[in-house]
Amino acid sequence: MVMKKLIKVSTKTGDSGESGLIDGVRVPKNHPLFAAIGDVDELNSWLGLIVAKLSNEFSAHKTYLLAVQDALFYLGAELARSKNTKLSPSMVDELEKRSDELQQQLADDWHTKFLLPGGTELGGYLDIARTVCRRAERSVVALSQQENVRPVVFQYLNRFSDYLYILRCFVNHSLEYQEKQFVRGEH
């Protein structure tokens, strides 16, 4: 049997609790930078699950979420201090456009009450991704108190969490799920 040449995935350079950034600087793994990058990575992983769960009925949304996954790599590279890889402001504009298009397809009163998270399985995954996106946004805000972060990074995460909420409502509506509303005093 011929032995396959292995790629060394483990560099062992992080064994001391530090990791290197794109610019070569070593930073403790508990630095707010790694919290932000980690939260963005987790968000991207949830999107991977959502993309895998989207049926052909939602193929256009699947294609767009794949583009968002790519954009999140740009965002993460920017946070990791890449000089060449930056998130484009046009990506924020695209999110806003897509959110508006989805809202046009929902009933006029689609957003008049607080909705319980989930509904359908896919709606639940979208709600989880939305909350992880909000956490990533908070992590980036914490990071910005120590380092310079371009406003487009905040804008993208903020608009993307909005988009995920609207997409969740759209998916549940398309799957004919009757939303459960939060009603104060009823329990």
Buried (B, 14 or more C-beta within 10 A) or exposed (E): EEEEEEEEEEEEEEEEEBBEBBEEEEBEEEBBBBBBBBBBBBBBBBBEEBBEBBEEEBEEBBEBBEEBBEBBBBBBBBBBBBEEBBBEEEBBEBBEEBBEEBBEEBEEEBEEEEBEBBBBEBBBBBBBBBBBBBBBBEBBBEBBEEEEBBEBBBBBBBBBBBBBBBBBBBBBBBBEBEBEEEEEEEE
